[in-house]
Amino acid sequence: MDHAARRPNLIMIMSDDHAAHAIGSYGSRINRTPHLDRIAAAGMRFDNCFCTNAICTPSRAAILTGEYSHVNGVRTLFDTLDNTRPQLQKDLRKAGYQTALVGKWHLGHTPENEPAGFDYWRVLPGQGDYHDPELIGPDGAQRHPGYVTDIITDLSLGWLDRRDPTKPFLMMINHKAPHRPWDPDTKHATLYDDVDIPEPEMFADDHDGRAAVLAGVKMSMADLTERDLKQPVPHGLSAEEERSWRYQRYIKDYLRCIASVDRNVGRVLDWVEEQGLTDETVIIYTSDQGFFLGDHGWYDKRLTYEESLRMPLLVSYPPLITPGSVCTDLVTNLDFAPTLLDLAGAPLPERLQGYSLTDSLAGRPPAEPQTCVYHRYWEHLSEPHAVPAQLGVRTERYKLICYLEPAPGGTGYQASEFELYDLDLDAAELVNLYNAPEYAAVAQDLIGQLRQRQLEVDDRDLVAGLP
């Protein structure tokens, strides 16, 4: 293939908790992202990219390994990635690529799970700090004065300048922002001070008709802390006024953090252009999952609703991709590793559970179109958000969510409550149709697809418990 013969450079920029609907090219009504939009204008926007486990650590492990959480062993935030496992960067290194990682790792920091397969790495310990962050490398820890998004970009560009120009490279730039507690830099500290950010249409969603377990979820505006809001709540506000005040405090800082990410993405794009590498470099922008921006009254992620499940995915590579193109195929974060390996002309290991997206990038129908996305969130009622364990499937039109509860005798989990949404008629997922008689056949078909997907990916512990 032409792109494989070229052995393109690979730059993958991943932010943390960046919702697709807070990107201009995805139609954001609340902010502008001119540099991210440059990637979309030069390449392809994926409208239906979903994560397979909507939480940071497991999603990052899935991207590196190309495997589901139950296979790579990283099911929850509390798990670590065994660094002896095969991973994307190791495969690319074997294929002759230089490899580097800067920024958030979040997969463990012992010798057994620190980054492996990278020629250069500098990562934040845990979540890391927004200001004057410490970064860890093979030679120990060093504190860097300044703002974390700028520093991650500085170190990344520094390695790119020092690399061997005769070899292709993989550069993974993993930003902390816009993760909670949303501390902006001084350049953007007053951005949006003079405006009110529009509240989402389902901001006042009361979750009527949805699973009863959602009543205990702690992701509402009322659950934002004084640390999140940066100041105490003013006295004398009505309940509705306080909710709106909290939303404005939260969303403005969130968007300010994104403004810094966008500016630094622009620095990387400018470097590629200045080096004359535009036609030789695949540039990817994504996030580890989506995020609620007041949608359904929530912040955070974890749930199987669209805002949490959907990941932004923007890809540019002029020799292959038509500028300004849009892909509506169903894809997942498991597809990132096989896609990059395929673009690099490297062999695709049998372990990979995702698919190469090179056909989609070229504007061709995929050889193996995905008709159903499988999602499973493993943490059950963990603090501070108390989100139940769940699994489900999403097709082009429908979504089935199965909430879980501990099985009797402490032997795993069993199905508890179900939700079903017709996304063609209810894109906001407000009307649960699981018990609607006219959707009985659809419900049974989706349960069958859920059971089949579990068998296909060898996640079998709940197959017998489905109705």
C-alpha positions, -999 to 999 in steps of 0.1 A, spaced: 0 0 0 12 35 -7 9 48 28 27 18 42 56 22 17 59 58 29 62 47 66 46 79 78 54 97 110 27 93 136 17 120 161 -12 111 184 -24 139 207 -48 127 234 -65 149 260 -83 138 291 -121 141 293 -125 163 262 -161 159 250 -166 159 212 -194 185 216 -168 210 229 -149 211 196 -158 235 169 -157 210 140 -182 188 159 -206 217 160 -199 231 195 -223 258 205 -202 268 236 -165 273 224 -141 276 195 -112 253 188 -95 268 157 -64 245 158 -83 213 163 -105 224 135 -74 226 113 -70 188 117 -106 183 107 -104 206 77 -72 189 65 -85 154 72 -114 134 85 -138 138 114 -152 106 129 -187 111 142 -193 77 157 -161 68 176 -168 52 210 -148 39 239 -152 4 252 -150 13 289 -158 50 297 -131 58 322 -96 71 319 -72 42 328 -90 14 311 -95 34 279 -58 42 278 -49 5 282 -73 -4 254 -57 21 231 -22 8 237 -30 -29 237 -59 -30 212 -77 -53 236 -109 -51 258 -105 -44 295 -111 -80 306 -83 -92 282 -56 -66 291 -65 -67 328 -72 -30 332 -109 -29 341 -110 0 366 -91 31 377 -74 10 403 -58 -14 379 -24 -11 363 -10 -23 330 15 -51 330 43 -36 309 54 -70 296 22 -72 276 24 -65 239 16 -28 231 13 -5 201 46 13 207 65 -20 211 51 -32 178 61 0 160 95 0 176 101 -35 161 90 -21 128 118 5 130 100 35 145 114 58 171 89 61 199 82 88 225 55 95 251 50 128 271 22 136 295 -4 115 313 2 78 317 -21 68 345 -14 31 342 10 26 371 45 37 382 62 6 396 89 -11 375 62 -36 365 39 -11 349 58 21 341 60 29 303 78 3 282 87 3 245 94 40 244 128 55 234 119 86 254 92 91 280 83 117 306 50 112 324 29 128 351 26 108 384 -10 98 387 -32 127 376 -4 152 379 -6 189 387 -18 217 364 8 242 377 45 235 381 40 198 375 64 170 383 72 146 355 88 112 359 113 96 335 137 67 335 162 89 353 138 100 381 114 129 388 118 165 379 95 195 386 89 219 357 78 255 363 49 266 343 15 252 330 12 215 324 -3 218 288 26 241 277 52 219 294 40 187 278 41 203 244 76 218 251 90 184 260 73 168 230 87 193 205 121 191 222 122 154 215 110 158 180 138 183 174 164 158 187 151 127 170 169 108 143 155 125 111 163 94 90 137 72 109 99 75 112 86 82 146 56 77 169 50 108 192 23 104 218 13 137 234 -10 130 264 -25 161 279 -39 162 315 -64 189 305 -93 193 307 -95 168 336 -110 179 369 -103 202 388 -101 223 356 -74 248 366 -68 272 336 -36 289 327 -31 326 331 -34 332 293 -71 320 295 -80 328 331 -106 355 321 -118 339 289 -156 338 289 -159 362 318 -181 385 298 -205 358 286 -229 331 299 -223 297 284 -256 282 271 -270 254 292 -276 221 274 -312 214 264 -315 185 288 -298 203 317 -329 199 339 -334 162 330 -350 145 360 -342 110 347 -378 100 349 -384 66 334 -347 57 335 -331 31 357 -338 37 394 -301 32 403 -293 65 385 -309 83 415 -278 75 435 -253 88 409 -232 117 423 -224 137 392 -249 166 394 -240 202 396 -247 199 434 -218 174 437 -192 199 424 -170 209 453 -156 242 464 -123 231 450 -139 226 416 -158 259 417 -128 279 431 -150 299 455 -180 294 479 -215 293 466 -231 328 470 -259 330 496 -295 337 487 -297 317 455 -327 296 447 -321 259 439 -324 267 401 -302 297 404 -275 278 423 -275 250 398 -270 275 369 -243 293 389 -224 261 395 -227 252 359 -212 285 348 -183 281 372 -176 246 361 -181 249 323 -160 281 319 -130 266 336 -134 234 316 -135 254 284 -105 276 294 -85 244 299 -95 233 264 -85 267 250 -49 259 262 -50 224 247 -62 239 214 -34 265 214 -8 239 220 -22 216 193 -16 246 171 21 247 181 25 210 171 7 216 138 29 246 131 61 225 138 50 198 114 44 225 87 77 243 94 96 210 91 80 203 58 65 171 71 28 176 64 26 150 37 47 125 57 29 127 90 -4 112 103 -18 135 130 -45 122 153 -65 141 180 -87 122 204 -96 119 241 -98 90 264 -136 91 264 -163 117 263 -177 139 291 -210 153 303 -211 191 300 -243 195 320 -260 170 297 -287 152 318 -277 175 346 -243 158 350 -206 163 347 -180 134 345 -184 102 323 -186 65 331 -222 60 319 -232 44 286 -250 76 273 -237 93 242 -219 122 257 -198 98 278 -193 71 253 -184 92 223 -148 101 217 -136 128 194 -114 115 166 -98 138 141 -72 124 116 -52 142 90 -28 126 64 -29 143 30 -17 114 9 -46 92 20 -75 114 34 -97 138 15 -97 172 33 -128 180 52 -143 145 50 -166 129 76 -169 93 86 -201 80 102 -189 43 106 -191 28 140 -155 26 154 -139 22 188 -107 30 207 -97 -6 200 -92 4 164 -65 29 170 -36 4 174 -44 -17 143 -49 15 123 -15 30 132 2 -3 126 -15 -7 92 -5 29 82 31 21 93 31 -10 71 37 -32 102 20 -66 107 -12 -67 126 -8 -91 156 -36 -117 161 -42 -104 196 -58 -72 183 -96 -70 189 -101 -39 169 -100 -32 131 -78 -10 109 -96 22 98 -75 27 67 -104 19 44 -125 45 61 -97 70 61 -94 65 23 -131 70 18 -138 34 10 -164 11 27 -146 -8 54 -138 -44 46 -151 -54 80 -179 -29 89 -188 -28 126 -225 -30 132 -225 -31 170 -203 -15 196 -198 -33 230 -193 -13 261 -187 -24 297 -180 -3 328 -167 -24 356 -165 -2 387 -196 -7 408 -207 23 430 -171 34 437 -167 68 453 -170 96 447 -195 92 419 -214 60 428 -220 49 392 -233 13 389 -214 -13 368 -231 -17 334 -227 -30 299 -245 -25 267 -244 -24 229 -249 5 205 -259 0 169 -264 26 142 -300 32 154 -304 16 189 -287 14 223 -293 -11 250 -279 -5 285 -279 -32 311 -272 -21 347 -256 -46 370 -259 -55 407 -239 -80 428 -251 -116 424 -263 -135 455 -234 -151 473 -209 -126 461 -201 -145 429 -199 -116 404 -227 -96 389 -262 -101 375 -285 -80 353 -306 -55 373 -323 -29 351 -324 -21 314 -327 9 292 -334 10 254 -331 41 232 -341 47 196 -314 72 186 -331 81 154 -361 94 173 -345 103 206 -309 114 201 -309 129 236 -318 96 252 -347 108 273 -373 81 267 -365 46 279 -383 22 256 -372 -11 271 -407 -19 284 -426 -4 255 -446 -32 238 -439 -19 203 -401 -23 210 -403 -58 225 -388 -74 194 -361 -47 192 -352 -53 229 -349 -90 223 -327 -85 192 -304 -62 211 -301 -86 240 -292 -113 215 -265 -90 200 -252 -82 235 -250 -119 243 -233 -125 209 -207 -98 214 -199 -112 249 -192 -145 233 -172 -130 204 -149 -110 228 -148 -138 254 -164 -117 282 -187 -145 292 -194 -141 329 -229 -125 324 -242 -144 293 -263 -168 313 -278 -140 333 -294 -121 304 -331 -125 298 
